[in-house]
Amino acid sequence: MTDFDLVGYTRAVREGPCFICALVDGDPAYRHHTVYDDGETIAFLNRYPTLRGYCLVAPRQHIEDWVHELDEAGHLALQAVVHRVARAVAAVVPTERMYTLSLGSAQGNAHLHWHVAPLPPGVPYGRQQYRALMAEYGVLPVTEPEQAALAAEIRAHLAR
């Protein structure tokens, strides 16, 4: 694991543009490795992964509250993509348990997104669950070529 600038990250998500909208708009400063995009929903590798294959799945439209802004059909369609992405990630990286959750708030990372995070086998219990997702403990030292190759593998499984 490598250190993570939590203070800088927090400032960026609270004061900067919506990172998902910026990604969707093609802003090069917010480029991520996309694994899925059907025009309604986008999935991409986490730029600061704590687990190999950690993805985010989000509607392309800026929605903040799935309970009040999505009808049941919209929510189920989004969850279908979460499920498909999770299965593709699990086919590519060794996975003991797949974590899925939605984080963010009106104060930061407001754009609705689901975290799809594969816990690898053998992680000691004290380093699982929320601890496994927390960048405060460091992020994986991944390179752009490694992320690009991983994204391509996940896309290949999604294309089947």
Secondary structure, 3 states (H helix, E strand, C coil): CECCCHHHHHHHHHHCCCHHHHHHCCCHHHCCCEEEECCCEEEEECCCCCCCCCEEEEECCCCCCHHHHCCHHHHHHHHHHHHHHHHHHHHHCCCCEEEEEECCECCECCCCCEEEEEECCCCCHHHCCHHHHCHHHCECCCCHHHHHHHHHHHHHHHCC
